[in-house]
Amino acid sequence: MIGVAVNGYGTIGKRVADAVTAQPDMELLGVAKTSPNHEAETAVAKGYPLYAAVAERRDLFDEAGIEVAGPVEELVAEADVVVDATPSGIGAENKSLYEAHDTPALYQGGEDADLVDASFNARSNFAEAEGADHVRVVSCNTTGLSRLLAPLQEAYGVEKARVTLVRRGGDPGQTGRGPINDILPNPVTLPSHHGPDVNTIFPDLAIDTLGMKVPATLMHTHSVNVHLSEVPSEADVKRLLADEDRLFLVPPEYDIDGAGKLKEFAMDRGRPRADIWENCVWERSISVEDDDLYLFQAIHQESDVVPENVDAIRAVLGEADREASMARTDEAIGLGF
C-alpha cells in the first residue's frame, strides 16, 4: 500500500483525502491543518489522523477540543508521498520540509512551474513525473484544456488553439473574493497565464488565452477554437471526445444549458459535494467550420484536479502506467456519468 500524506485540508485537500481513501492501493496516513476550523473537525469525524501544520498553533487545537496526532513533520516522515494542497505560495515554503525527509511531493497549480521537476496532467504527460521528487499538478483550467487538447493533437494535429476563459470570481466558500457586481478582463493583456501554463504540458503547442472574471462561484466556462491540421467531421470529433473517460459530452436531450444545471445534475446523480471531475463539453456546441473546431466546455474548479493528484501519486512512485492508473482512479471514485 502507498502511504499518502495530505498537507492542507481545504477545498482541494479534503477532496484528495477522500479520493485517496477510496483507492485500493493507497492508505491515507493523515492530513495536516493550520487551524481548528470546521474542516479540521470533519477530518477527525471521518477518522483521518489530524496533524498540526504549524507547531506554534497546536494549542489552538487543544483549546478547541480537537485531537491532534502530532506535528506535520511526523506525518511527512512516515509517508511515501505527500500531496501539498496548501494555498498558493505555501507549497514553495514547504518544499524544504519534504526534502529534509526525502519524501516526494505533489503541489497544486498555484505554485510556480519552476518550483518542480515536472508539471503533470495524467492524460497528457503521465510518464514525465516518474521518479521525480517534486511534481506540480496543473491548475483546474490547465487540467481541463490539457484533457481536451491531448486527443485532438493525437488525432488531427493542432495548429493553433485560441481560448477565452470565463472564470468564476471565487469558490462558494471564498466569501472575500470578487467581483461582486462586475465583469473584469483578467488580465486585460494577452495572454492570460493559462496559455503559458498549458505549455508546461505541451511545450510546442501554439495557444493564445484570454481571461474574464465574472460574479459566479459554480464553474469556469471555456470558449474554445482549435485550428486543426486535419479536418474531421463534427461526428468524428464527437466520437473522439466521447471515448475520453474524463470528458463528459452533455447530451442535448438533457436540457442542461449552464453551470447551474450541471451542478444540479451532479447532485441528482449523488456526487459527493456535487463534484464534477470531468470536463463538461456541450455536445451541441461542437462545430467544424473550414479548418477550425469550436466548442464550449465547463470546468468544476473545486474537483477536476482531484483524479490527477491520485494519478500523480502512482506516476511519481512508478506504481502504474497511465492507462492502468487512470482506470483504477476513475473506478474507485465513481467517475463517469
GUMARVO-53001 format. One line per 2 residues: number of its first residue (from 0); their letters; for each residue x, y, z of C-alpha. Coordinates in nm, 3 decimals, padded with zeros to 5 digits. Example, Ala and Ser with C-alpha at 12.3 -4.5 7.8 and 13.67 -1.06 7.14 Angstrom:
! residues 2
0 = as = 01.230 -00.450 00.780  01.367 -00.106 00.714
! end
This chain:
! residues 337
0 = mi = 00.000 00.000 00.000  00.116 00.350 -00.082
2 = gv = 00.124 00.567 00.230  -00.007 00.914 00.145
4 = av = 00.003 01.235 00.348  -00.213 01.537 00.261
6 = ng = -00.077 01.868 00.385  -00.363 02.117 00.368
8 = yg = -00.723 02.012 00.421  -00.922 02.278 00.240
10 = ti = -01.104 02.284 -00.093  -00.863 02.051 -00.274
12 = gk = -00.704 01.868 00.017  -01.025 01.731 00.162
14 = rv = -01.128 01.601 -00.179  -00.790 01.442 -00.243
16 = ad = -00.801 01.279 00.102  -01.138 01.121 00.024
18 = av = -01.018 01.006 -00.319  -00.701 00.852 -00.174
20 = ta = -00.909 00.669 00.087  -01.117 00.516 -00.193
22 = qp = -00.813 00.375 -00.377  -00.745 00.003 -00.334
24 = dm = -00.366 00.054 -00.340  -00.337 00.358 -00.112
26 = el = -00.363 00.439 00.257  -00.427 00.789 00.387
28 = lg = -00.181 00.829 00.675  -00.319 01.164 00.783
30 = va = -00.396 01.524 00.695  -00.247 01.848 00.825
32 = kt = -00.421 02.175 00.911  -00.304 02.513 01.036
34 = sp = -00.617 02.598 01.235  -00.901 02.413 01.413
36 = nh = -01.194 02.508 01.190  -01.493 02.302 01.076
38 = ea = -01.279 02.119 00.821  -01.046 02.001 01.096
40 = et = -01.346 01.871 01.289  -01.469 01.694 00.975
42 = av = -01.133 01.524 00.924  -01.141 01.386 01.278
44 = ak = -01.505 01.279 01.237  -01.405 01.081 00.929
46 = gy = -01.129 00.907 01.120  -00.845 01.083 00.939
48 = pl = -00.544 01.135 01.170  -00.505 01.511 01.203
50 = ya = -00.163 01.674 01.232  -00.071 02.029 01.324
52 = av = 00.087 02.206 01.026  00.226 02.486 01.245
54 = ae = 00.375 02.381 01.580  00.303 02.716 01.742
56 = rr = -00.070 02.670 01.678  -00.109 02.327 01.830
58 = dl = -00.253 02.479 02.148  -00.542 02.615 01.942
60 = fd = -00.649 02.260 01.857  -00.632 02.161 02.223
62 = ea = -00.844 02.462 02.320  -01.099 02.367 02.056
64 = gi = -01.112 02.008 02.180  -00.981 01.867 01.852
66 = ev = -00.742 01.574 01.887  -00.409 01.612 01.709
68 = ag = -00.195 01.309 01.623  00.130 01.506 01.614
70 = pv = 00.329 01.764 01.417  00.326 01.763 01.037
72 = ee = 00.694 01.662 01.035  00.599 01.320 01.172
74 = lv = 00.337 01.274 00.902  00.577 01.369 00.622
76 = ae = 00.848 01.138 00.757  00.610 00.841 00.760
78 = ad = 00.464 00.893 00.412  00.575 00.751 00.078
80 = vv = 00.449 01.069 -00.086  00.287 01.393 00.030
82 = vd = 00.020 01.589 -00.152  00.064 01.957 -00.072
84 = at = -00.279 02.119 -00.101  -00.193 02.437 00.083
86 = ps = -00.278 02.786 -00.051  -00.071 02.926 -00.337
88 = gi = 00.283 03.008 -00.233  00.281 02.798 00.083
90 = ga = 00.385 02.488 -00.107  00.711 02.659 -00.203
92 = en = 00.774 02.731 00.166  00.707 02.364 00.249
94 = ks = 00.949 02.225 -00.010  01.242 02.218 00.231
96 = ly = 01.035 02.015 00.477  00.972 01.745 00.217
98 = ea = 01.335 01.744 00.108  01.452 01.711 00.468
100 = hd = 01.257 01.385 00.499  01.336 01.268 00.142
102 = tp = 00.962 01.244 00.070  00.842 01.308 -00.288
104 = al = 00.587 01.589 -00.301  00.300 01.691 -00.525
106 = yq = 00.199 02.057 -00.543  -00.103 02.235 -00.689
108 = gg = -00.131 02.466 -00.988  -00.099 02.783 -00.781
110 = ed = 00.273 02.714 -00.737  00.527 02.827 -00.995
112 = ad = 00.631 02.574 -01.257  01.000 02.636 -01.183
114 = lv = 00.949 02.502 -00.829  00.918 02.144 -00.956
116 = da = 01.081 01.883 -01.174  00.769 01.842 -01.390
118 = sf = 00.418 01.976 -01.435  00.161 01.700 -01.464
120 = na = -00.159 01.607 -01.642  -00.248 01.237 -01.636
122 = rs = -00.387 01.221 -01.989  -00.110 01.422 -02.149
124 = nf = 00.232 01.357 -01.989  00.197 01.087 -01.722
126 = ae = 00.542 00.936 -01.776  00.727 01.264 -01.722
128 = ae = 00.652 01.252 -01.349  00.803 00.908 -01.292
130 = ga = 01.084 00.923 -01.039  01.053 01.298 -00.984
132 = dh = 01.091 01.442 -00.635  00.867 01.745 -00.691
134 = vr = 00.569 01.747 -00.928  00.308 02.015 -00.987
136 = vv = -00.046 01.910 -01.075  -00.151 02.194 -01.304
138 = sc = -00.448 02.419 -01.228  -00.813 02.335 -01.287
140 = nt = -00.828 02.531 -01.613  -00.497 02.395 -01.742
142 = tg = -00.609 02.043 -01.650  -00.931 02.093 -01.845
144 = ls = -00.755 02.232 -02.151  -00.489 01.959 -02.147
146 = rl = -00.750 01.684 -02.132  -00.925 01.834 -02.433
148 = la = -00.621 01.917 -02.643  -00.441 01.583 -02.596
150 = pl = -00.682 01.369 -02.804  -00.725 01.647 -03.062
152 = qe = -00.348 01.672 -03.103  -00.311 01.297 -03.136
154 = ay = -00.596 01.250 -03.382  -00.582 01.560 -03.602
156 = gv = -00.287 01.779 -03.506  -00.334 02.121 -03.350
158 = ek = -00.203 02.418 -03.547  -00.332 02.678 -03.302
160 = ar = -00.563 02.687 -03.002  -00.745 03.006 -02.902
162 = vt = -00.937 03.001 -02.575  -01.141 03.259 -02.387
164 = lv = -01.185 03.161 -02.024  -01.483 03.296 -01.832
166 = rr = -01.372 03.247 -01.474  -01.572 03.235 -01.153
168 = gg = -01.491 03.505 -00.902  -01.422 03.251 -00.628
170 = dp = -01.521 02.917 -00.481  -01.850 02.907 -00.286
172 = gq = -01.669 02.928 00.047  -01.441 03.216 -00.052
174 = tg = -01.660 03.494 00.079  -01.391 03.757 00.039
176 = rg = -01.344 03.704 -00.334  -01.494 03.911 -00.615
178 = pi = -01.607 04.070 -00.836  -01.946 04.117 -00.673
180 = nd = -02.125 04.310 -00.949  -01.881 04.343 -01.235
182 = il = -01.724 04.170 -01.535  -01.348 04.207 -01.548
184 = pn = -01.092 04.137 -01.819  -00.849 03.933 -01.609
186 = pv = -00.587 04.012 -01.718  -00.658 04.285 -01.970
188 = tl = -00.341 04.187 -02.159  -00.284 03.879 -02.374
190 = ps = -00.215 03.605 -02.284  -00.373 03.508 -01.956
192 = hh = -00.148 03.278 -01.753  -00.335 02.972 -01.876
194 = gp = -00.170 02.955 -02.219  00.186 02.951 -02.081
196 = dv = 00.069 02.702 -01.822  -00.060 02.468 -02.094
198 = nt = 00.286 02.494 -02.249  00.433 02.333 -01.935
200 = if = 00.243 02.023 -02.052  00.265 02.078 -02.431
202 = pd = 00.585 02.280 -02.486  00.542 02.312 -02.863
204 = la = 00.168 02.385 -02.876  00.064 02.723 -03.017
206 = id = -00.204 02.860 -02.784  -00.346 03.202 -02.700
208 = tl = -00.569 03.254 -02.399  -00.783 03.542 -02.278
210 = gm = -00.946 03.559 -01.936  -01.256 03.723 -01.792
212 = kv = -01.375 03.712 -01.432  -01.747 03.716 -01.352
214 = pa = -01.955 03.722 -01.030  -02.021 03.348 -01.009
216 = tl = -01.896 03.063 -00.792  -02.016 02.748 -00.968
218 = mh = -01.775 02.668 -01.253  -01.542 02.809 -01.517
220 = th = -01.652 02.811 -01.882  -01.420 02.797 -02.184
222 = sv = -01.493 02.914 -02.536  -01.254 02.705 -02.744
224 = nv = -01.137 02.747 -03.105  -00.880 02.498 -03.233
226 = hl = -00.726 02.523 -03.580  -00.658 02.164 -03.686
228 = se = -00.401 02.015 -03.926  -00.651 01.755 -04.050
230 = vp = -01.018 01.841 -04.081  -01.260 01.593 -03.920
232 = se = -01.636 01.596 -03.935  -01.835 01.709 -03.635
234 = ad = -01.944 01.348 -03.587  -01.579 01.238 -03.582
236 = vk = -01.495 01.491 -03.311  -01.794 01.386 -03.101
238 = rl = -01.690 01.021 -03.121  -01.331 01.106 -03.034
240 = la = -01.422 01.311 -02.728  -01.690 01.065 -02.615
242 = de = -01.418 00.799 -02.588  -01.227 01.009 -02.332
244 = dr = -01.327 00.899 -01.982  -01.261 01.238 -01.824
246 = lf = -01.465 01.428 -02.081  -01.843 01.432 -02.044
248 = lv = -02.035 01.525 -02.359  -02.350 01.692 -02.233
250 = pp = -02.634 01.542 -02.441  -02.878 01.794 -02.595
252 = ey = -03.174 01.596 -02.461  -03.059 01.657 -02.101
254 = di = -03.157 02.024 -02.139  -02.854 02.138 -01.941
256 = dg = -02.791 02.493 -02.052  -02.536 02.613 -01.799
258 = ag = -02.327 02.556 -01.488  -02.625 02.571 -01.252
260 = kl = -02.796 02.275 -01.416  -02.466 02.087 -01.437
262 = ke = -02.425 02.116 -01.060  -02.789 02.014 -01.010
264 = fa = -02.726 01.714 -01.236  -02.422 01.615 -01.028
266 = md = -02.626 01.641 -00.707  -02.906 01.431 -00.854
268 = rg = -02.651 01.167 -00.954  -02.527 01.151 -00.596
270 = rp = -02.185 01.301 -00.650  -02.008 01.390 -00.321
272 = ra = -02.020 01.769 -00.274  -02.182 01.782 -00.622
274 = di = -01.831 01.742 -00.764  -01.776 01.712 -01.137
276 = we = -01.436 01.558 -01.205  -01.489 01.558 -01.581
278 = nc = -01.471 01.836 -01.839  -01.830 01.909 -01.941
280 = vw = -01.838 01.965 -02.318  -02.172 02.069 -02.463
282 = er = -02.223 01.824 -02.748  -02.440 02.072 -02.932
284 = si = -02.161 02.329 -02.931  -01.916 02.111 -03.125
286 = sv = -01.884 02.273 -03.467  -01.633 02.243 -03.750
288 = ed = -01.600 02.540 -03.985  -01.333 02.504 -04.255
290 = dd = -01.019 02.402 -04.056  -01.148 02.522 -03.720
292 = ly = -01.317 02.338 -03.436  -01.536 02.534 -03.195
294 = lf = -01.690 02.422 -02.867  -01.785 02.526 -02.514
296 = qa = -01.677 02.338 -02.203  -01.731 02.389 -01.830
298 = ih = -01.471 02.309 -01.563  -01.554 02.250 -01.197
300 = qe = -01.265 02.429 -01.032  -01.304 02.257 -00.694
302 = sd = -01.270 01.899 -00.817  -01.133 01.838 -01.167
304 = vv = -00.773 01.813 -01.040  -00.861 01.550 -00.780
306 = pe = -00.817 01.241 -01.002  -00.500 01.400 -01.140
308 = nv = -00.350 01.417 -00.791  -00.426 01.049 -00.736
310 = da = -00.266 00.954 -01.068  00.037 01.171 -00.993
312 = ir = 00.096 00.968 -00.676  00.132 00.650 -00.880
314 = av = 00.331 00.824 -01.154  00.592 00.963 -00.915
316 = lg = 00.641 00.625 -00.748  00.629 00.426 -01.073
318 = ea = 00.338 00.217 -00.946  00.136 00.205 -01.271
320 = dr = 00.129 00.328 -01.628  -00.114 00.594 -01.748
322 = ea = -00.395 00.368 -01.864  -00.389 00.144 -01.557
324 = sm = -00.371 00.433 -01.310  -00.646 00.639 -01.471
326 = ar = -00.877 00.339 -01.490  -00.810 00.248 -01.127
328 = td = -00.863 00.604 -01.007  -01.183 00.655 -01.204
330 = ea = -01.341 00.329 -01.091  -01.255 00.388 -00.728
332 = ig = -01.407 00.736 -00.705  -01.701 00.663 -00.936
334 = lg = -01.601 00.891 -01.223  -01.826 00.881 -01.529
336 = f = -02.191 00.968 -01.578
! end
